[in-house]
Amino acid sequence: MQDKELYRQVLGLASPWVVGRVELNVEEQRVDVFVEHDSRVKWRCPQCDRELGCHDHTEERTWRHLDTCQFVTQLRARVSRVDCPEHGVVQVLVPWAEPRGRFTLLFERLAIDILKHCQTVKGACEILRISWDQAHAIYGARGRARSGSQRSHSGRTDRRGREGVSSRTGLRHGRLRH
């Protein structure tokens, strides 16, 4: 199996999306997967579902995906935009990520599971190789909705700032008490 076909299947890409190329950077321990589409594709306005031709493309965007053999894997694509008579120029939806997301849906699901099971956000960040801000954005934007959690946390810490729980996301931060 060729690398492009492997990543097409791993990413679950379907027409009109294809893997254009895959680049391996051993020095940086990174795999870049470039996703493309045929220029004749008709797209749907994400707001009204009207079928339209491609108006133009965004600058290349990057989404963090699940690691490949411990190499950070990034999905890269220039996303089409359509000129809808009702909604103006809007970016089409991509099947691998939420609008304005920086991570693939599969990476977010893994990150949420790890964040829920780690003792601290810092520990989860080390496993996932992401920053605390990135973890907070993933969990805060989608974690509670996907986990079905309705718990309310106080968001309080002790006088030394240890063992805090964010009232907004439910994530623990700081050091563990022993």
DODREN-690651 format. One record per residue (C-alpha): x, y, z; residue number from 1; residue in one letter. Coordinates in pm, 1 decimal. Example, Ala and Ser with C-alpha at 12.3 -4.5 7.8 and 13.67 -1.06 7.14 Angstrom:
BEGIN
ATOM         X         Y         Z  resi  resn
ATOM    1230.0    -450.0     780.0     1     A
ATOM    1367.0    -106.0     714.0     2     S
! end
This chain:
BEGIN
ATOM         X         Y         Z  resi  resn
ATOM       0.0       0.0       0.0     1     M
ATOM     133.7     342.3     -92.3     2     Q
ATOM     162.8     620.3     167.0     3     D
ATOM    -110.7     833.7       5.5     4     K
ATOM    -359.9     547.2       6.2     5     E
ATOM    -263.3     454.2     362.8     6     L
ATOM    -334.1     806.8     488.6     7     Y
ATOM    -653.2     834.5     283.2     8     R
ATOM    -784.8     529.0     465.7     9     Q
ATOM    -644.7     627.3     806.5    10     V
ATOM    -805.1     970.9     778.8    11     L
ATOM   -1128.4     827.4     640.6    12     G
ATOM   -1119.0    1065.6     345.1    13     L
ATOM   -1386.7    1031.2      79.6    14     A
ATOM   -1444.7    1209.0    -247.5    15     S
ATOM   -1380.6    1488.9    -324.3    16     P
ATOM   -1086.0    1482.1     -80.1    17     W
ATOM    -764.3    1295.3    -165.3    18     V
ATOM    -415.7    1282.7     -21.3    19     V
ATOM    -196.4    1477.2    -262.5    20     G
ATOM     132.9    1394.5     -96.0    21     R
ATOM     290.8    1286.4     231.0    22     V
ATOM     614.7    1436.7     362.3    23     E
ATOM     823.6    1277.5     635.4    24     L
ATOM    1058.6    1499.4     834.7    25     N
ATOM    1270.9    1264.6    1046.2    26     V
ATOM    1470.9    1547.0    1204.0    27     E
ATOM    1157.4    1716.5    1340.8    28     E
ATOM     977.6    1382.5    1395.4    29     Q
ATOM     680.0    1501.2    1190.6    30     R
ATOM     460.3    1370.4     911.4    31     V
ATOM     275.8    1624.3     694.6    32     D
ATOM     -23.2    1496.1     500.6    33     V
ATOM    -137.9    1731.2     224.1    34     F
ATOM    -506.2    1697.0     135.6    35     V
ATOM    -643.1    1823.3    -196.4    36     E
ATOM    -955.5    1809.4    -410.5    37     H
ATOM   -1049.4    1824.2    -777.7    38     D
ATOM   -1099.5    2182.6    -900.8    39     S
ATOM   -1437.1    2096.8   -1059.5    40     R
ATOM   -1603.0    1998.1    -732.0    41     V
ATOM   -1933.1    2158.9    -634.8    42     K
ATOM   -1948.8    2255.1    -267.7    43     W
ATOM   -2237.4    2320.9     -32.7    44     R
ATOM   -2282.5    2646.3     154.7    45     C
ATOM   -2238.7    2548.6     523.1    46     P
ATOM   -2532.8    2769.6     620.6    47     Q
ATOM   -2803.0    2698.2     360.4    48     C
ATOM   -2674.6    2381.7     187.1    49     D
ATOM   -2694.5    2540.2    -159.8    50     R
ATOM   -2460.6    2373.9    -411.2    51     E
ATOM   -2204.3    2618.7    -551.6    52     L
ATOM   -1874.5    2622.1    -738.0    53     G
ATOM   -1548.6    2708.4    -568.7    54     C
ATOM   -1496.3    3084.8    -531.9    55     H
ATOM   -1139.4    3065.4    -398.6    56     D
ATOM    -935.1    2897.2    -124.4    57     H
ATOM    -812.2    2988.5     219.8    58     T
ATOM    -442.2    3006.4     291.1    59     E
ATOM    -308.1    2662.8     377.1    60     E
ATOM    -440.1    2551.1     714.0    61     R
ATOM    -288.2    2294.0     947.0    62     T
ATOM    -465.0    2052.6    1181.4    63     W
ATOM    -290.7    1830.2    1434.6    64     R
ATOM    -383.5    1465.3    1383.5    65     H
ATOM    -310.1    1145.9    1575.1    66     L
ATOM      59.7    1060.2    1582.7    67     D
ATOM     204.9     819.9    1327.6    68     T
ATOM     460.3     585.5    1486.5    69     C
ATOM     532.1     853.6    1749.0    70     Q
ATOM     579.1    1122.9    1484.2    71     F
ATOM     355.6    1428.1    1516.5    72     V
ATOM     116.2    1413.1    1222.1    73     T
ATOM     -28.0    1726.9    1066.1    74     Q
ATOM    -301.4    1748.4     808.0    75     L
ATOM    -258.6    2040.7     567.0    76     R
ATOM    -509.4    2177.0     317.0    77     A
ATOM    -629.4    2488.5     141.5    78     R
ATOM   -1002.7    2487.5     211.4    79     V
ATOM   -1244.8    2600.4     -57.0    80     S
ATOM   -1471.9    2898.2     -12.7    81     R
ATOM   -1801.3    2951.5    -192.8    82     V
ATOM   -1977.7    3275.8    -282.2    83     D
ATOM   -2334.1    3215.7    -166.2    84     C
ATOM   -2591.9    3468.3    -291.1    85     P
ATOM   -2753.9    3460.0      53.4    86     E
ATOM   -2452.7    3434.0     289.9    87     H
ATOM   -2164.0    3583.1      93.0    88     G
ATOM   -1818.9    3425.1      73.6    89     V
ATOM   -1796.5    3143.7     329.5    90     V
ATOM   -1555.5    2858.0     393.3    91     Q
ATOM   -1691.1    2509.1     326.2    92     V
ATOM   -1692.7    2247.5     599.4    93     L
ATOM   -1420.2    1984.4     609.2    94     V
ATOM   -1504.4    1633.2     730.1    95     P
ATOM   -1200.7    1596.4     957.0    96     W
ATOM   -1238.6    1900.3    1185.2    97     A
ATOM   -1479.5    2147.3    1341.3    98     E
ATOM   -1502.5    2494.4    1183.0    99     P
ATOM   -1206.3    2706.4    1297.2   100     R
ATOM   -1062.3    2400.4    1474.6   101     G
ATOM    -687.1    2338.4    1490.0   102     R
ATOM    -711.3    1964.7    1555.6   103     F
ATOM    -875.7    1675.2    1372.6   104     T
ATOM   -1185.4    1527.4    1534.0   105     L
ATOM    -995.4    1205.2    1602.5   106     L
ATOM    -715.5    1392.3    1782.4   107     F
ATOM    -970.1    1589.2    1987.1   108     E
ATOM   -1145.0    1268.1    2093.9   109     R
ATOM    -812.6    1118.6    2210.5   110     L
ATOM    -714.5    1442.4    2386.0   111     A
ATOM   -1047.2    1460.1    2570.4   112     I
ATOM   -1014.4    1100.1    2687.3   113     D
ATOM    -657.9    1157.1    2809.1   114     I
ATOM    -751.8    1484.7    2979.9   115     L
ATOM   -1038.2    1312.0    3161.3   116     K
ATOM    -814.6    1031.5    3287.6   117     H
ATOM    -496.4    1217.6    3381.6   118     C
ATOM    -443.3    1362.6    3725.6   119     Q
ATOM    -341.4    1701.1    3585.0   120     T
ATOM    -363.7    1893.7    3260.2   121     V
ATOM      15.8    1917.5    3261.8   122     K
ATOM      42.3    1538.4    3257.2   123     G
ATOM    -202.3    1511.6    2968.2   124     A
ATOM     -14.7    1783.0    2778.7   125     C
ATOM     311.3    1592.0    2812.4   126     E
ATOM     150.5    1275.3    2674.5   127     I
ATOM     -19.0    1459.7    2386.8   128     L
ATOM     274.0    1696.8    2318.5   129     R
ATOM      48.5    2003.1    2321.6   130     I
ATOM      42.4    2322.6    2526.5   131     S
ATOM    -183.5    2385.6    2825.3   132     W
ATOM    -368.5    2648.5    2619.2   133     D
ATOM    -432.0    2396.5    2341.3   134     Q
ATOM    -560.4    2139.3    2592.7   135     A
ATOM    -786.8    2397.5    2751.4   136     H
ATOM    -924.0    2499.2    2409.9   137     A
ATOM   -1000.0    2138.1    2313.1   138     I
ATOM   -1162.7    2044.9    2640.6   139     Y
ATOM   -1334.2    2377.0    2696.0   140     G
ATOM   -1484.1    2397.6    2349.0   141     A
ATOM   -1586.4    2037.2    2303.8   142     R
ATOM   -1495.7    1821.8    2602.3   143     G
ATOM   -1789.8    1870.8    2829.4   144     R
ATOM   -2038.6    1857.1    2542.5   145     A
ATOM   -1894.3    1528.3    2413.7   146     R
ATOM   -1845.7    1372.2    2755.9   147     S
ATOM   -2200.0    1458.1    2865.7   148     G
ATOM   -2065.5    1599.4    3190.5   149     S
ATOM   -2309.4    1820.0    3375.7   150     Q
ATOM   -2101.9    1851.1    3692.9   151     R
ATOM   -2047.0    2189.6    3845.5   152     S
ATOM   -1702.6    2266.8    3985.4   153     H
ATOM   -1623.8    2546.7    4226.2   154     S
ATOM   -1306.7    2661.9    4049.2   155     G
ATOM   -1143.5    2722.9    4389.2   156     R
ATOM    -787.1    2647.9    4491.4   157     T
ATOM    -619.0    2643.0    4826.7   158     D
ATOM    -408.7    2938.8    4944.4   159     R
ATOM    -107.0    2807.2    4753.9   160     R
ATOM    -298.7    2775.6    4427.4   161     G
ATOM    -285.6    2395.9    4426.0   162     R
ATOM    -541.5    2148.6    4296.6   163     E
ATOM    -762.2    2401.5    4125.1   164     G
ATOM   -1056.1    2294.1    3915.2   165     V
ATOM   -1174.5    2526.9    3643.9   166     S
ATOM   -1544.3    2605.1    3676.0   167     S
ATOM   -1564.5    2655.6    3299.2   168     R
ATOM   -1401.5    2335.3    3175.5   169     T
ATOM   -1387.0    2103.9    3474.3   170     G
ATOM   -1013.8    2048.1    3418.6   171     L
ATOM    -776.0    2013.8    3711.2   172     R
ATOM    -463.8    2218.5    3703.6   173     H
ATOM    -176.8    2271.3    3942.2   174     G
ATOM      -0.4    2012.0    4157.3   175     R
ATOM    -148.5    1707.2    4320.1   176     L
ATOM    -196.4    1694.6    4696.0   177     R
ATOM     -40.4    1398.2    4872.3   178     H
! end
